[in-house]
């Protein structure tokens, strides 16, 4: 098991149970207790949990997003599958917007090397991933803006000027959650305005959400279900949820990764 997979499972366990013992995690993941202690120590430094004697408890973060470094670890396998599927919708000559969501980081590596495209992004992680890939077919444009250390993103008036100059034909977006009552919701006040503008500009909008985000509510409304053209996910939602989505937006295409 890779380190990021192990850390993802630790976060998932803590979210489900609120607390965890080192011995339980060690046995569950098949690694030494000292490895678990190091992982927990790293999470504590990021303010995600509090260490206790023999374990840890999750810090209540209902009003805040996790740092992007942690969000990348959560459901990493599912997110990679979603990006692989999403890359199939990218074609020669596209200018696409890729947001700062942790789900989108793996998108670049799955883009066909034989097509030439342009990517506009406000994500430092996406830029770093691009730098690590030998993708000469991609032209990368960074929005600029005010740098967020915890979210590794750029936002503000400098980033907003791109809404007047560049017109992506496709936008690839993720968010905090989606519900039939409130639509798509997000968790970052600084970025949501820019993301809304990119959605308005794009001819087609793709939402990439793993199954844990169904019926999940973030603190900021991004838009109703009609802002989405294609919803790509790793597992089918419940029948009731699917029916309500269809009723709210009959044109929405729901794509389940194989």
C-alpha positions as semicolon CSV with decimal commas, in nm:
position;residue;x (nm);y (nm);z (nm)
1;X;0,000;0,000;0,000
2;X;0,131;0,343;-0,095
3;X;0,165;0,611;0,173
4;X;-0,109;0,828;0,022
5;X;-0,349;0,530;0,020
6;X;-0,272;0,458;0,386
7;X;-0,327;0,820;0,484
8;X;-0,650;0,830;0,287
9;X;-0,781;0,531;0,478
10;X;-0,681;0,686;0,811
11;X;-0,876;1,003;0,727
12;X;-1,179;0,801;0,615
13;X;-1,172;0,594;0,935
14;X;-1,151;0,905;1,153
15;X;-1,434;1,075;0,965
16;X;-1,656;0,772;1,014
17;X;-1,567;0,706;1,378
18;X;-1,451;1,041;1,514
19;X;-1,153;0,879;1,684
20;X;-0,907;0,597;1,636
21;X;-0,648;0,398;1,828
22;X;-0,300;0,344;1,690
23;X;-0,324;-0,033;1,743
24;X;-0,654;-0,053;1,553
25;X;-0,518;0,143;1,258
26;X;-0,194;-0,054;1,262
27;X;-0,377;-0,387;1,244
28;X;-0,629;-0,263;0,988
29;X;-0,363;-0,128;0,751
30;X;-0,093;-0,387;0,817
31;X;0,181;-0,139;0,906
32;X;0,392;-0,073;1,216
33;X;0,244;0,134;1,498
34;X;0,529;0,383;1,459
35;X;0,423;0,448;1,098
36;X;0,070;0,527;1,217
37;X;0,204;0,759;1,487
38;X;0,405;0,952;1,227
39;X;0,097;0,985;1,005
40;X;-0,114;1,107;1,296
41;X;0,156;1,352;1,397
42;X;0,158;1,497;1,046
43;X;-0,221;1,536;1,050
44;X;-0,206;1,704;1,391
45;X;0,037;1,967;1,257
46;X;-0,219;2,048;0,986
47;X;-0,491;2,093;1,250
48;X;-0,697;1,797;1,131
49;X;-0,689;1,594;1,450
50;X;-0,572;1,599;1,810
51;X;-0,340;1,330;1,938
52;X;-0,454;1,138;2,245
53;X;-0,291;0,871;2,456
54;X;-0,275;0,577;2,218
55;X;-0,462;0,740;1,930
56;X;-0,629;1,053;1,796
57;X;-0,964;1,231;1,769
58;X;-1,090;1,426;1,468
59;X;-1,110;1,802;1,503
60;X;-1,455;1,941;1,420
61;X;-1,405;2,113;1,083
62;X;-1,764;2,158;0,967
63;X;-1,709;2,526;0,887
64;X;-1,376;2,483;0,705
65;X;-1,225;2,288;0,421
66;X;-0,943;2,045;0,477
67;X;-0,608;2,165;0,340
68;X;-0,574;2,055;-0,021
69;X;-0,283;1,824;0,068
70;X;-0,524;1,621;0,279
71;X;-0,814;1,631;0,033
72;X;-0,586;1,481;-0,231
73;X;-0,546;1,173;-0,012
74;X;-0,915;1,112;0,042
75;X;-1,075;0,861;-0,198
76;X;-0,765;0,889;-0,418
77;X;-0,835;0,571;-0,617
78;X;-1,188;0,682;-0,699
79;X;-1,072;1,032;-0,798
80;X;-0,815;0,889;-1,036
81;X;-1,081;0,676;-1,208
82;X;-1,306;0,979;-1,243
83;X;-1,025;1,180;-1,404
84;X;-0,951;0,896;-1,644
85;X;-1,314;0,901;-1,756
86;X;-1,328;1,282;-1,776
87;X;-1,020;1,294;-2,002
88;X;-1,220;1,112;-2,270
89;X;-1,429;1,428;-2,314
90;X;-1,127;1,644;-2,402
91;X;-1,072;1,698;-2,775
92;X;-0,825;1,858;-3,016
93;X;-0,819;2,237;-2,989
94;X;-1,011;2,261;-2,659
95;X;-0,941;2,537;-2,411
96;X;-1,048;2,395;-2,078
97;X;-1,074;2,536;-1,730
98;X;-0,955;2,306;-1,450
99;X;-1,039;2,419;-1,098
100;X;-0,844;2,380;-0,777
101;X;-1,035;2,081;-0,642
102;X;-0,825;1,788;-0,526
103;X;-1,027;1,560;-0,755
104;X;-0,889;1,732;-1,068
105;X;-0,517;1,693;-0,998
106;X;-0,488;1,363;-1,188
107;X;-0,669;1,488;-1,498
108;X;-0,357;1,602;-1,687
109;X;-0,184;1,264;-1,689
110;X;-0,484;1,103;-1,859
111;X;-0,513;1,355;-2,144
112;X;-0,433;1,203;-2,483
113;X;-0,080;1,297;-2,591
114;X;-0,191;1,320;-2,955
115;X;-0,425;1,617;-2,911
116;X;-0,327;1,980;-2,860
117;X;-0,519;2,172;-2,596
118;X;-0,491;2,471;-2,364
119;X;-0,559;2,455;-1,990
120;X;-0,651;2,755;-1,775
121;X;-0,622;2,694;-1,401
122;X;-0,592;2,866;-1,064
123;X;-0,447;2,552;-0,903
124;X;-0,083;2,531;-0,795
125;X;-0,119;2,153;-0,766
126;X;-0,238;2,128;-1,127
127;X;0,061;2,338;-1,236
128;X;0,297;2,112;-1,041
129;X;0,141;1,802;-1,192
130;X;0,182;1,953;-1,538
131;X;0,549;2,024;-1,464
132;X;0,602;1,660;-1,365
133;X;0,447;1,527;-1,688
134;X;0,605;1,531;-2,032
135;X;0,301;1,685;-2,199
136;X;0,428;1,901;-2,484
137;X;0,078;1,896;-2,636
138;X;-0,064;2,107;-2,353
139;X;-0,033;2,485;-2,322
140;X;-0,078;2,582;-1,958
141;X;-0,213;2,922;-1,849
142;X;-0,202;3,025;-1,483
143;X;-0,456;3,282;-1,368
144;X;-0,236;3,457;-1,117
145;X;-0,386;3,617;-0,807
146;X;-0,354;3,605;-0,430
147;X;-0,185;3,285;-0,313
148;X;-0,357;3,064;-0,055
149;X;-0,098;2,862;0,137
150;X;-0,343;2,605;0,274
151;X;-0,544;2,563;-0,045
152;X;-0,253;2,604;-0,290
153;X;-0,470;2,821;-0,513
154;X;-0,480;3,168;-0,669
155;X;-0,778;3,401;-0,644
156;X;-0,884;3,764;-0,632
157;X;-0,913;4,048;-0,883
158;X;-0,605;3,945;-1,082
159;X;-0,756;3,601;-1,144
160;X;-1,098;3,754;-1,217
161;X;-0,964;3,953;-1,516
162;X;-0,939;3,626;-1,711
163;X;-1,318;3,614;-1,719
164;X;-1,301;3,908;-1,962
165;X;-1,017;3,786;-2,183
166;X;-1,035;3,406;-2,214
167;X;-1,329;3,185;-2,303
168;X;-1,283;2,815;-2,220
169;X;-1,519;2,594;-2,416
170;X;-1,519;2,331;-2,140
171;X;-1,495;2,359;-1,762
172;X;-1,398;2,071;-1,535
173;X;-1,520;2,136;-1,182
174;X;-1,548;1,961;-0,850
175;X;-1,699;2,087;-0,527
176;X;-1,785;2,011;-0,166
177;X;-2,112;1,835;-0,239
178;X;-2,431;1,806;-0,441
179;X;-2,788;1,777;-0,321
180;X;-3,122;1,776;-0,498
181;X;-3,248;2,057;-0,275
182;X;-2,955;2,300;-0,291
183;X;-2,764;2,188;-0,602
184;X;-2,384;2,218;-0,603
185;X;-2,219;2,366;-0,296
186;X;-1,858;2,448;-0,218
187;X;-1,637;2,534;0,077
188;X;-1,401;2,815;-0,024
189;X;-1,536;3,171;-0,012
190;X;-1,236;3,318;-0,195
191;X;-1,262;3,095;-0,502
192;X;-1,633;3,042;-0,552
193;X;-1,692;3,365;-0,747
194;X;-1,423;3,287;-1,002
195;X;-1,548;2,931;-1,036
196;X;-1,902;3,056;-1,102
197;X;-1,774;3,284;-1,379
198;X;-1,582;3,001;-1,547
199;X;-1,899;2,789;-1,539
200;X;-2,093;3,070;-1,709
201;X;-1,830;3,114;-1,980
202;X;-1,788;2,747;-2,070
203;X;-2,004;2,593;-2,342
204;X;-2,007;2,264;-2,153
205;X;-1,956;2,202;-1,781
206;X;-1,835;1,873;-1,635
207;X;-1,864;1,805;-1,262
208;X;-1,631;1,538;-1,124
209;X;-1,758;1,408;-0,789
210;X;-1,687;1,089;-0,602
211;X;-1,985;0,912;-0,441
212;X;-1,916;1,052;-0,091
213;X;-2,027;1,396;-0,212
214;X;-2,385;1,297;-0,291
215;X;-2,634;1,467;-0,058
216;X;-2,346;1,650;0,107
217;X;-2,388;2,021;0,179
218;X;-2,111;2,282;0,175
219;X;-2,138;2,632;0,323
220;X;-2,152;2,817;-0,014
221;X;-2,398;2,764;-0,298
222;X;-2,222;2,727;-0,631
223;X;-2,535;2,685;-0,840
224;X;-2,838;2,467;-0,903
225;X;-2,832;2,136;-1,088
226;X;-2,890;2,310;-1,421
227;X;-2,532;2,444;-1,431
228;X;-2,402;2,092;-1,496
229;X;-2,401;1,922;-1,838
230;X;-2,215;1,603;-1,744
231;X;-2,176;1,458;-1,393
232;X;-1,897;1,200;-1,369
233;X;-1,874;0,981;-1,060
234;X;-1,737;0,646;-0,944
235;X;-2,057;0,490;-0,810
236;X;-2,421;0,527;-0,905
237;X;-2,630;0,734;-0,663
238;X;-2,949;0,592;-0,516
239;X;-3,246;0,551;-0,748
240;X;-3,432;0,830;-0,568
241;X;-3,137;1,066;-0,604
242;X;-3,098;0,983;-0,975
243;X;-3,468;1,045;-1,039
244;X;-3,459;1,380;-0,859
245;X;-3,150;1,488;-1,054
246;X;-3,322;1,400;-1,380
247;X;-3,634;1,592;-1,278
248;X;-3,428;1,899;-1,189
249;X;-3,215;1,885;-1,505
250;X;-3,342;1,651;-1,776
251;X;-3,041;1,731;-1,997
252;X;-2,782;1,630;-1,736
253;X;-2,575;1,328;-1,842
254;X;-2,480;1,101;-1,550
255;X;-2,165;0,901;-1,620
256;X;-2,053;0,617;-1,392
257;X;-1,689;0,508;-1,421
258;X;-1,639;0,146;-1,522
